Amino acid sequence: MSKNILICGVGGQGTVLAAKVLSQAAISGGEKVMSAETIGMAQRGGSVVSHVRIGSDVYSPLISEKTADIIIAFEAAEAVRNIRYLKDNGLVIVNKKIVQPVTASLTGKTFDEETMISYLEKVSGKVIAVDTDQACTDLGSSKVVNIVLLGAACNTGLIDKGQIKSALKILVKPEFYELNCKAVDYVK
């Protein structure tokens, strides 16, 4: 049986690395994996979406609408923007923090995380909202949001934390390995 995971955020949040870590972890576990990124103006804070499909019955990298088992959102507005991919009774793991888009600041409008998360709870099966600001403070780095959210996904049975840590050993610089392992274990 396949697993469809959509990872979304804005440029600079580590969505592509998270997709690579998840893919490598699944491959190391003997799974077939296909993945693809849809990257807009990512370097300018634009949307970044990674599709990760795991399983023997996967034949294309892109997730169709209404078929994602899990959306891992590094930013709540991006979760709302991509909710059309989530299957009925799917799971959303979302960062509580909102990254205000430039257009919002130019028009004087702001996005409210409570409104976004409330909407996600209404339209999805289940929402796990993670306070990544607190996680970053506790871990001493603002660069582990992506791995904290992957760790939260591991708690759902998506993939084993040990496999994620093995993938991190391959994909991150050695000096950041221990920090990232702590990030995987952060959400209990």
N, C-alpha and C positions, 0 to 999 in steps of 0.2 A: 504494500500500500504506500502511495506517495505522500509526501509532505510538501506543501506549498507555503513558502515564507516570503513575505514582501517586507523589505527593510526600506524605510523612507526617512528622509531628513533634509537638511539643507547643506550646501557646500561647506566643507571644513569640519563636519561633525564625525566623520569616520564611517559613513555608511558603506562605502566600497570595501574598506578594510574589514568591517564586520561581516560582510557577505563572503569575503575571501576566507576569513577564519571559520565561519560556519560551514562553508563548502569543503575546506581542507579537513575539518573535523569529521564530517560525514564520509569523505573519501577514505580517511584513515580508518574509519569504522567499517569499511567494506561496502559502502553504499555507492550507488550511481548518482551523480550530481550534474545538474545543468544550471547555469546561472547567466544573468545578463544585467547590465546597468543601463538605466535611462538617465542621462545626465544632461541637464539644461545648462544654465549659466551658473554652474556649481561654484566656480571660483569667485563668483560675485554674490554668494549667499542664496543662489537659486535652488530649486528642487533637485534632489537626487533620489532615485528609486532603484533598488536592487531587487531582482527576482532570483530566488534560490529555490530550486525544485530538487527534491531528494526522493529516490525510489527507483525500483527496477522498471516501473511502468511510465517513466518520464521520457518523452521524445522531443520536447522543445523547451527552450529556456524561459519563455515568457509565460507568466501566469495570466490566465483569462479572468475576466471580471467574475465575481461571485464564487471563486474557487480557492482563495488563499485561506489556509488553515489559521495562520497567524500573521498579523501585521506587527512588526517591531518598529515603532515610530520614535525617532530621536527628537521629535518636535510635534506637539499636539495638532497644530494647524495642518501639518503634512499628513497626519493620521486621518483627519477629516477629509482632506483633499483626495486621499487614496482609499477611502472606506468602500468604494464601489468594488474593490477587489476581494473583500472579505466575504467568505461564504456564510450562510445562515448559521448562527450559533458559533461563529469563529471567535478567536481571541485577539484582543489588541493589548499589546504591552507598550505603554507610552510614557515618555518623559513628561513630567508635569510642567517643565519650563517651556515658555513660549519664546520663540525668537521673532521679534517684531519685524515684519518685512519692511523694506525701505519705503514701499508705496504707502504703507500704513502711517509711517512717521511723517511722510510728506503731506498726507491729507489730514493729519491730526487724529486719525482713528487708531484704536488699539485693539489687539486681540486679547481676550480674557481666557486664561487656562481653565477656569471652572466651567465656563460656558462650553468650551471645546470638549472637555472630558465628560460633561453631562450629556452632550450630544452623542458622543461615542458610546456611552453606557446605554443610551436609548436605542441605538441602531445596531449594536453588536451583541453577541452572546455574553461576553465577559470582558472586562477591562481591568488590567493591572497597571496602576499609575505609580511610577517610581520617582521619588524625589532625588533627582540626580545632582541637584545643587548640594544637598546634604552629603550625598555619596562622595562627591568631589572634594568637599571640605574634609570629610573623615579620612579619605584616602590620600589627600594632599596633592591632588592633581586635577586640573580641569579637562584633561585629555583622555579620561577613561569612561566617558558617558557611554560610548558604543559598547564597551566590554561589560559594563555594569548591566546594560539592558540585555545583552546576550546571556549573561549569567541568570537574569530573571527568567529568560526564555528556557534555560536549562531546567529550572525548577518545575516546568510544566511537563517534563519528559520529552521535550523536543530532541534533545541530544545530551549526552553525558558531559558533565563538567570536565572530566579527565580528558576527553577527546578535544574539548575546546582548549584546554591548557597545552595539550600536545601540539595543536595547530598554532597556538601563540608562539611556542618555542621555535617553530619554523618561520613564522611570518613577522615577528617583531624583533627589534634590536635587543640583544642580550641585556642591556642595561635597563630595559623597560619590562622585561619578562615578569619579574616578581610583582611589580606594581599591577600589571594586568591580571596576574593570577589572583591577587587580592580583590580586584574588581569583579572577577567572575564569581567569587564567593560572597560578595557584599550583600546581595539580596537573599535573605533566608527564606 
